[in-house]
Amino acid sequence: MKTGMDLATLYNLYVNDLFTYGCYLGFDREIVKDAVHDVFVKLTANKGQLSQISHIKFYLFKSLKNRLIDLHKYQKDQITLEKVDPSVDMPFNIHIDVESLLIEKEDQTRVKNTIEEMLASLTDRQREIVYLRYIQEYDYNQIAELLHISVHGCRKLVSAAIFSLREKFGILITFLTILS
């Protein structure tokens, strides 16, 4: 972890990314807010643990996902006694805000709709893995750990998502890859 970084700085640096990720997983905004705060409360209680964390952003994402799964399990236990398996696909919805990326372009709406259509053509798991790989820029080992799958399975899932996009959208996916 970066030396000299306190919890308030970490919170301010990562809270928006954590909140966005939790919402993309399909959880209610209030539950995500509570879960993010729970993650930081746990860190506050175990301040000594901070110096042992080498990739704090990854640690926070993993902690948030685990906390959300725990909250989901608790809610399901209260209602139907259904168990949640962390390796089972959870809804993962990305809503692209292309406006900030393409402010000077006249065709913002068309590009946004095309990207949303492309992402909607993927499975929930593929959308999540594309988000983690290309938006959050996690490596395959981190994604595999976060999604409870093998590194090989992670690579196959990314490859399948890209193949699916290329098959359905052809040259357009290559163009958008160049833009990013």
C-alpha positions as CSV (number, residue, x, y, z in Angstrom):
1,M,0.0,0.0,0.0
2,K,1.1,3.6,-0.6
3,T,2.8,4.9,2.5
4,G,1.4,7.7,4.4
5,M,-2.2,7.3,3.0
6,D,-4.8,7.5,5.7
7,L,-8.3,6.1,5.7
8,A,-10.0,9.4,4.8
9,T,-7.8,9.7,1.7
10,L,-8.5,6.1,0.7
11,Y,-12.2,6.7,1.2
12,N,-12.2,9.8,-0.9
13,L,-10.0,8.2,-3.6
14,Y,-12.1,5.0,-4.1
15,V,-15.6,5.6,-2.8
16,N,-17.1,6.5,-6.2
17,D,-15.5,3.5,-8.0
18,L,-16.7,1.2,-5.2
19,F,-20.2,2.6,-5.3
20,T,-20.4,2.3,-9.1
21,Y,-19.1,-1.3,-9.0
22,G,-21.7,-2.3,-6.4
23,C,-24.5,-0.7,-8.4
24,Y,-23.3,-2.4,-11.6
25,L,-23.6,-5.7,-9.7
26,G,-27.3,-5.0,-9.4
27,F,-27.6,-4.0,-5.8
28,D,-29.8,-1.3,-4.4
29,R,-28.0,2.1,-4.1
30,E,-28.7,2.3,-0.3
31,I,-27.4,-1.3,0.3
32,V,-24.2,-0.4,-1.7
33,K,-23.7,2.7,0.3
34,D,-24.0,0.7,3.5
35,A,-21.7,-2.0,2.3
36,V,-19.0,0.6,1.2
37,H,-19.2,2.1,4.7
38,D,-19.0,-1.4,6.3
39,V,-15.8,-2.1,4.3
40,F,-14.2,1.1,5.6
41,V,-15.4,0.5,9.2
42,K,-13.7,-2.9,9.1
43,L,-10.5,-1.2,7.8
44,T,-10.7,1.3,10.6
45,A,-11.0,-1.5,13.2
46,N,-8.0,-3.2,11.7
47,K,-5.7,-0.3,10.9
48,G,-2.6,-2.5,11.3
49,Q,-3.9,-4.6,8.4
50,L,-3.4,-1.7,5.9
51,S,0.4,-2.0,5.8
52,Q,0.0,-5.6,4.7
53,I,-2.2,-4.9,1.7
54,S,-0.2,-4.5,-1.5
55,H,-3.1,-3.7,-3.9
56,I,-5.5,-1.5,-1.9
57,K,-8.0,-0.9,-4.7
58,F,-8.3,-4.6,-5.5
59,Y,-8.6,-5.3,-1.8
60,L,-11.4,-2.8,-1.5
61,F,-13.3,-4.2,-4.6
62,K,-13.0,-7.7,-3.3
63,S,-14.1,-6.7,0.2
64,L,-17.1,-4.8,-1.2
65,K,-18.2,-7.7,-3.3
66,N,-17.9,-10.1,-0.4
67,R,-19.8,-7.7,1.9
68,L,-22.6,-7.4,-0.7
69,I,-22.8,-11.2,-1.1
70,D,-23.0,-11.5,2.7
71,L,-25.8,-8.9,2.8
72,H,-27.6,-10.7,0.0
73,K,-27.3,-14.0,1.8
74,Y,-28.6,-12.5,5.0
75,Q,-31.6,-11.0,3.2
76,K,-32.3,-14.3,1.4
77,D,-32.0,-16.2,4.7
78,Q,-34.5,-13.9,6.2
79,I,-37.0,-14.4,3.4
80,T,-36.5,-17.8,1.7
81,L,-33.5,-19.5,3.3
82,E,-31.9,-19.5,-0.2
83,K,-28.1,-19.7,-0.3
84,V,-26.0,-17.6,-2.5
85,D,-23.0,-19.1,-4.3
86,P,-20.3,-16.4,-5.0
87,S,-19.3,-18.3,-8.2
88,V,-22.9,-18.0,-9.6
89,D,-23.5,-15.1,-12.0
90,M,-25.0,-12.0,-10.5
91,P,-26.6,-9.4,-12.6
92,F,-24.1,-6.9,-13.9
93,N,-25.5,-3.9,-15.7
94,I,-23.3,-1.2,-17.2
95,H,-24.8,2.1,-18.2
96,I,-22.2,4.0,-20.2
97,D,-21.8,7.8,-19.7
98,V,-20.2,8.5,-23.0
99,E,-20.9,12.2,-22.7
100,S,-17.7,13.0,-20.8
101,L,-15.7,10.9,-23.3
102,L,-17.1,12.4,-26.5
103,I,-18.1,16.0,-25.6
104,E,-16.9,17.4,-28.9
105,K,-18.6,14.6,-31.0
106,E,-22.0,15.2,-32.7
107,D,-22.9,11.6,-32.6
108,Q,-22.7,11.0,-28.8
109,T,-26.2,9.4,-28.6
110,R,-25.5,7.0,-31.5
111,V,-22.2,5.9,-30.0
112,K,-23.7,5.5,-26.5
113,N,-26.6,3.5,-27.8
114,T,-24.3,1.3,-29.9
115,I,-22.1,0.6,-26.8
116,E,-25.0,-0.2,-24.6
117,E,-26.4,-2.5,-27.3
118,M,-23.0,-4.2,-27.5
119,L,-22.8,-4.7,-23.8
120,A,-26.4,-5.8,-23.6
121,S,-25.6,-8.6,-26.0
122,L,-23.1,-10.1,-23.5
123,T,-24.1,-12.2,-20.5
124,D,-24.0,-10.7,-17.0
125,R,-20.7,-12.4,-16.3
126,Q,-19.2,-11.2,-19.5
127,R,-20.3,-7.6,-18.8
128,E,-18.7,-7.8,-15.4
129,I,-15.5,-9.2,-16.6
130,V,-15.2,-6.6,-19.4
131,Y,-15.8,-3.9,-16.8
132,L,-13.1,-5.3,-14.5
133,R,-10.6,-5.9,-17.3
134,Y,-11.0,-2.8,-19.4
135,I,-12.5,-0.2,-17.1
136,Q,-10.9,-1.0,-13.8
137,E,-7.8,-2.5,-15.5
138,Y,-7.4,-5.5,-13.3
139,D,-5.1,-8.3,-14.3
140,Y,-6.4,-11.8,-14.9
141,N,-5.2,-13.1,-11.6
142,Q,-7.1,-10.4,-9.7
143,I,-10.3,-10.9,-11.8
144,A,-10.1,-14.6,-11.3
145,E,-9.8,-14.2,-7.5
146,L,-12.7,-11.6,-7.4
147,L,-15.0,-13.8,-9.5
148,H,-14.0,-17.1,-7.9
149,I,-12.8,-18.7,-11.1
150,S,-9.5,-20.0,-12.5
151,V,-7.1,-17.7,-14.4
152,H,-7.6,-19.9,-17.4
153,G,-11.4,-19.6,-17.0
154,C,-11.0,-15.8,-16.7
155,R,-9.0,-15.6,-19.9
156,K,-11.5,-17.7,-21.7
157,L,-14.4,-15.5,-20.5
158,V,-12.7,-12.3,-21.7
159,S,-11.9,-14.0,-25.0
160,A,-15.4,-15.2,-25.4
161,A,-16.8,-11.7,-24.7
162,I,-14.5,-10.1,-27.2
163,F,-15.2,-12.8,-29.8
164,S,-18.9,-12.4,-29.3
165,L,-18.7,-8.6,-29.7
166,R,-16.5,-9.0,-32.8
167,E,-18.9,-11.6,-34.3
168,K,-21.9,-9.4,-33.7
169,F,-20.5,-6.0,-34.4
170,G,-17.4,-6.7,-36.6
171,I,-15.2,-3.7,-37.3
172,L,-17.1,-1.5,-34.9
173,I,-15.5,-3.3,-31.9
174,T,-12.0,-2.8,-33.4
175,F,-12.8,0.9,-33.8
176,L,-14.0,1.3,-30.2
177,T,-11.0,-0.7,-28.9
178,I,-8.7,1.8,-30.6
179,L,-10.5,4.8,-29.0
180,S,-10.0,3.5,-25.5
